[in-house]
Amino acid sequence: MQIKYSPDADVLLVKLREGKLFDSVDIGEGLIAHYAEDGSVLEIEILDASKVVELKDLSFSLEGMLAGIRHRIAEIEV
């Protein structure tokens, strides 16, 4: 897993696994999931990240964030 922050765009990208991006879905306000063709989530993009995450030391619960994102993705897929 890789986490990259772009301060110019205020975007945090959580790369979960390698793969070719196939589709993207807006899964909530400022959250975008990027999928592979097989439907697996490759990346989560957080827009306006500084409003959501304490960026100075990235002190946030990645596990909690991913659990919430997985729940939201499951709602969309139904």
JOMO-V892836 format. One record per residue. N is the residue number from 1. RES is the residue in one small letter. D_FIRST is the distance of its C-alpha to the first C-alpha in Angstrom with 2 decimals. Layout:
n->N res->RES d_first->D_FIRST
n->N res->RES d_first->D_FIRST
This chain:
n->1 res->m d_first->0.00
n->2 res->q d_first->3.79
n->3 res->i d_first->6.83
n->4 res->k d_first->10.10
n->5 res->y d_first->13.54
n->6 res->s d_first->16.67
n->7 res->p d_first->19.68
n->8 res->d d_first->22.21
n->9 res->a d_first->20.97
n->10 res->d d_first->19.60
n->11 res->v d_first->16.49
n->12 res->l d_first->13.04
n->13 res->l d_first->10.32
n->14 res->v d_first->7.16
n->15 res->k d_first->5.50
n->16 res->l d_first->4.72
n->17 res->r d_first->6.23
n->18 res->e d_first->8.84
n->19 res->g d_first->12.29
n->20 res->k d_first->15.34
n->21 res->l d_first->15.68
n->22 res->f d_first->18.80
n->23 res->d d_first->19.42
n->24 res->s d_first->18.56
n->25 res->v d_first->19.97
n->26 res->d d_first->20.88
n->27 res->i d_first->20.03
n->28 res->g d_first->21.62
n->29 res->e d_first->22.90
n->30 res->g d_first->20.43
n->31 res->l d_first->17.58
n->32 res->i d_first->16.75
n->33 res->a d_first->14.78
n->34 res->h d_first->14.25
n->35 res->y d_first->15.06
n->36 res->a d_first->15.60
n->37 res->e d_first->19.24
n->38 res->d d_first->18.87
n->39 res->g d_first->17.86
n->40 res->s d_first->14.28
n->41 res->v d_first->12.07
n->42 res->l d_first->9.70
n->43 res->e d_first->9.34
n->44 res->i d_first->11.04
n->45 res->e d_first->13.28
n->46 res->i d_first->15.29
n->47 res->l d_first->18.64
n->48 res->d d_first->20.83
n->49 res->a d_first->17.92
n->50 res->s d_first->20.30
n->51 res->k d_first->22.37
n->52 res->v d_first->19.69
n->53 res->v d_first->17.52
n->54 res->e d_first->18.96
n->55 res->l d_first->17.45
n->56 res->k d_first->19.45
n->57 res->d d_first->17.20
n->58 res->l d_first->14.47
n->59 res->s d_first->16.28
n->60 res->f d_first->15.34
n->61 res->s d_first->14.37
n->62 res->l d_first->10.93
n->63 res->e d_first->12.21
n->64 res->g d_first->15.38
n->65 res->m d_first->14.07
n->66 res->l d_first->12.13
n->67 res->a d_first->15.34
n->68 res->g d_first->17.44
n->69 res->i d_first->15.62
n->70 res->r d_first->15.90
n->71 res->h d_first->19.53
n->72 res->r d_first->20.22
n->73 res->i d_first->18.90
n->74 res->a d_first->21.13
n->75 res->e d_first->24.02
n->76 res->i d_first->23.70
n->77 res->e d_first->23.59
n->78 res->v d_first->26.80
